[in-house]
Amino acid sequence: MMTKKSYLFLFLLCLLPSILALPIDLIDIDTAQYGEIAREMIVNGDFLHLRDNGKKYLDKPILTFWTIATFFKIFGVSNITFRLPALLALILSSLAIHKLTELYTGSLNKARLASIFYLCIPGTFTIVLNPIIDIYLNLYLILTHLFYYLATKRNSNYYYLMYLSIGLGFITKGPISLVIPAISIGGDILLRRDWKRLTEMKIIQGIVITSILPLFWSYILYTEFKEYGPYFFLWLQSFGRFYKKMYDQKADPIFFYSNFLWGIFTLAIPFVYLSFQRLKIFVKENFSKPYLKSVYTWITSPKDGDYVIHFWVFVYLFLISFSKYQLPQYVYWAIPGGVIFLSAILDEVLFEKISNLKLVIFSFSGILALVGILLIPIFVIDVDYTYAILPILFLVIYFLTKDFLHVLIRNSVLPVVCIFSIISLFVFPELVRFQPSREVGKLIQELEPNLDSFYAFGLSHSKRSYEFYSKRLLKNVTSKDKFKEILIKDGKRLVLVPDEVAFLFPDFLGNEFQIKTIKAFPSYKIATPKPKFLMKKTRMSEAKSLLLLEVKLR
């Protein structure tokens, strides 16, 4: 049994990697873009219209930007302020999973397990380490299911909060906030033929509550983009990914399953093992011979029990496997359900007699984490004596907690939290050095004070981190004559140029212009690193240069 003391201790310990990550720079593409859009929202004083580098922005709905901008408004624009709401969403999600699992299983111990496991899996850690919209969407998905169970087990008025959570998720990521509950809750009701529950769910009022925020945002989009705005928000960015040629990536049927298992890697082997064990029991109990007749009987007969979480995980993953646009973050939305499903069947195993097989199965991720801790200073980063502090600390914790933490929990959770903390404190900051946007931004502010824009040549439009840290908009030099007019007015200007196109810049400008290199910075697209970049011996050979130039007329 996991005691309240051990739960609170593990809860706080599992938050350590995300707390250590708070000062880390925002990286391109998505994270820096979200930060820059929220910053522009504050600068413009416009909380209804999204602007990305001063231009209209349509790709994501508004709630995440409202959230980040609110923190910017209160605490100022910084790395920590940007990451704080994601950390808060993580904490609320874990606490909500605790209550949801308790309602679903009737077990406080299973609830504590689910809450802890949500904090110590790679999928959750990834979307907090590099905060993206999915950390916020997951919160609203969890709350939607929590309020559903509160409504069915406590008070039907919680249905109103369920519909509100769907609406909040809708203006966070789009219709997926409605689609997943329709699959999980709707699928369960259809499977069990529970028409009474359907009539109790206040559906008419729910349609109104759920629709208010999406309709409001659709109206704002219509004022800027006409019909295309609501069409993109309500259809193209979600369901359109299943059929539009622009999204066709030639579907891989196991893509989402493999990424889901990576997302819950801490628990992946127990998940597969216990799912298979449960499937064998389920088949044995429901499908006796003759086989076809038993399958027909099972399909056509109402079911006992609760299948909401099963639909959330397994049916959702099955359905998205047909998507033509395959991004790994789509599996993040099934991770809360996966954690709850596993915790619901896990504590019986944890507190039975431990066989050698179970010890290996539940310790595998911890063993890999320990190997990773040893290999990181050999292959990934150079370290000093301070690197040993965290492993030693967690080793002490491992032995001090043997009387109140189950051995399988210690074996699987503590090494993983340790390596996550090392990644936050040592590895990720080292990699972020190769995105020099904070240093570049500071230099631009010093050399070109009181300006609202900076110039670049051949720099990708996705590099929003340079705008965020320079606190100004990016303008690409595309016309020699227009740039000449700027220089006549300002005397000289800084231009940020990737080294691979720097040889084109003098020819583009011509002999009238004088170019001086202020500083060169190592640069790499760290959001999608290749193995050679992750290895310290080959990292510099993979990195390119980014030049900050000063340009003036001769």
Disulfide bonds with the S-S distance in Angstrom:
none
